[in-house]
């Protein structure tokens, strides 16, 4: 098991960000046996003093990518700054992970897997905004990463993100079509030794009923009219859609970028948004349309096969406080009716809940990780856990105001714990979905390991002499 855990390190660190990565486009010679040194000869009146200064050495080369000693150190610093535990991460394991990322990226280029400049730049913009918010200013960000100018920082961040995104797309391609059959799940479970059977922690099943404040029609029409006015100004007067988005859009994820998104049909946007976006031609602006977030217009900036570059403007209708209060009163009435036995909780959810995703399933919440109905206590979202942790069996919470973290309008909800499961050893029938997930992960892991072994043989790889003694999970030091 120790060897297997070591191998899994490469899968656990998919999104490590390492400042200082450089791509080498030319053929790379074999590495020097020792780090490079330069002799510096400061001039004096009578004596020549020689001082050796160690320059940044090359740890490894994979295909067209060079990994410097500083890349490893910077990756470790970034992991610490992100709050990750680095106690069990060694120099060798980190180098092995960086080499895996470069092999994925190298092969992605060979397989013509593309990552657009706009997609990379959009990611970099989001990261810079987050960093500025965390430390307080752009100057502090530059100081932390030891960069002279914003342009230098953006250029290096672009290189890092492009490599990471190529790596991720290559990994997705490797495992995208892998599935497990029920028989494979059964065999996987049978092959687990009795003393190694997984133990699943205490779990809850939770149901909810949601009421959304009713938005007056006149408020909806105000927003539709405003979006139609913006559309006309862009089409008739050559106004800038990007500027309009910065001025009027209420989408926090794209407002500062002039409403820009790059998306495919797989991008996790709501159905209404995707349907409209993929119905438009390049240069076309949609009519105002509604989604769960409010009202939008979309402008298609560029079409690249199945990928769109678009800009959009989101405006949410004003919700009067009276409507919010009315939703709470209605939900409190529903709660009392369930307690009095007029409806079961499931019947009330079906008849009154405004949440389409749960109302037809008795209000039952689904775990966003695996869509199972159970939530393990130690892995629950802290907000949800705090809302249900003190609920007793058959107890229903009072109405709780919930602000949509994605930017949608606020809602009220009531919650009930419908089932409790104590900590237990895995049971094939009761825990099938979890066992299926474990079986799928193992199959994906084996596919990635086989892919690694094959492509390491066919790719130029060189490891510095100082690192050849590392006990890598993969055969980087070719025999």
C-alpha positions, 0 to 999 in steps of 0.5 A, a space after each residue: 500500500 505504501 508504494 501505491 500511495 506514493 504513486 497516487 501523489 501524481 493524481 492528488 496534486 493536479 493543479 499545483 501552480 509553480 512560478 518560474 516555469 519556462 518552455 524550451 522550444 529547441 532541442 535540449 542537450 543532456 544535462 550537466 552533472 553538477 549545477 552551473 557556476 560562474 566565476 565573478 572577478 571583482 576588481 581591486 587595486 592590488 588583488 584579484 578575488 574570486 567568488 563562486 556563485 551558484 546559478 539556477 540549475 536544471 533538475 530535469 527535462 521532459 520533451 520541450 520543457 525544462 524544470 529548474 531547481 527554482 521551480 521546485 522551490 517556488 512550487 513548495 512556497 506556493 503550496 504553503 501560501 495556499 495553506 496546503 500541508 507540505 510535511 509529507 511532500 519531498 523534493 523528489 515527489 514534487 519533482 516527479 509531479 512537475 515532470 508528470 505535468 510536463 509530459 502531459 503538456 508535451 503530449 497535448 501539443 503533439 496531439 493538437 490539443 488546443 488551449 486558446 490565449 483568451 482562455 488562458 488570459 481569462 484564468 490569469 485575470 481571475 487569479 490576479 484579482 484573487 491575489 490582489 484581494 488577498 494581499 491588498 494591492 498589486 504592488 504587494 503581489 509583485 513583491 511577494 513573487 519578486 516581479 518588477 512589473 505587472 507585464 512580467 508577472 502576467 507573462 510568467 503566469 500565462 506560461 504557467 497556466 497554459 502548461 497547467 491547462 494543457 496538462 489537465 486537458 490531456 489527463 481528461 482525454 485519457 480518462 474521459 471514456 473510462 467507465 466501470 460495469 457493475 461486474 467490475 465494481 463487484 470484482 473490485 469489492 471482492 478483491 479488497 482484503 477483509 482487513 482493508 475494507 474501507 470505513 465510511 464515516 457518519 452520514 446524513 440524508 437531508 431534504 429541503 423545501 425552497 421558496 423564492 421571493 416573487 418578483 413583480 412583473 413591472 420589475 422584470 420588464 424594467 430589466 428587459 427594457 434596459 437590456 434591449 436599450 443596451 443591445 440597440 445602442 451597440 447595434 445602432 450606435 457602435 457602442 462598446 459591448 465590453 464597456 456596457 458590461 463593465 458599467 451595467 452587468 451584475 455578474 461578478 465573475 465577468 463584469 471586470 473583464 467586460 462580460 467575457 467568457 470562453 466556453 464549450 458545450 461542456 462548460 458548466 453554465 445553466 442550460 438556458 445560457 448555453 442554448 442561447 449562446 450556441 444558437 447565435 452567429 459570430 457578431 450577433 447579440 441575443 434578445 434579452 432572456 431569463 435564467 435562474 440568475 436574472 436576465 441576460 443578453 449575449 454577444 458572440 465575439 468569436 466562434 472556433 469550432 465548438 468553442 465560443 468567445 462571448 460577452 454577456 450582461 446580466 441584470 437582476 430585477 429588484 426584489 422588494 423586501 415585502 416579497 422576501 418577507 412573504 416568502 418567509 411567511 409562506 414557508 413558515 406556514 408550510 412548515 406548520 402544516 407538515 408538523 400538524 400532519 396535513 402533508 408529509 415533507 415529501 408531499 409538501 416539497 412536491 406541491 410547494 417547493 420552488 427548487 426544480 432539482 429537488 422537488 420531484 424527489 421529496 426535496 432530497 439533496 444530492 451530494 455535488 461530488 458524486 450525486 449520492 443522497 448521503 453527506 458524510 459529516 466530515 466532508 459536508 459544506 460547513 454552512 450546510 453542516 451548521 444548519 442541520 447539525 442540531 436537528 433531531 429526528 423528524 424535526 424541521 428547521 425554521 425558515 433560513 435565508 440563503 444567499 446564492 453564492 453564484 449570484 442568483 436572488 436570495 431564497 428561504 428554505 426549511 430543512 429536515 434530516 430524513 436519514 442518519 447512518 452511523 460510521 460503518 465498514 463498507 457494505 456492497 448493497 448500501 454503499 454501492 455508489 461509493 464503491 463504484 466511485 472507488 472502482 472507477 478511480 482505480 481503473 482511471 489510475 491504472 489507465 494513467 499509469 499505463 499511459 505514463 509508462 508508454 509515453 515516458 519511453 517515447 519522450 526525451 527525458 533527462 534527469 540531473 545526476 543529483 536527482 537520479 537517486 530519487 525513488 520516483 513513482 514513474 521510470 523517469 531515470 531510464 535504464 
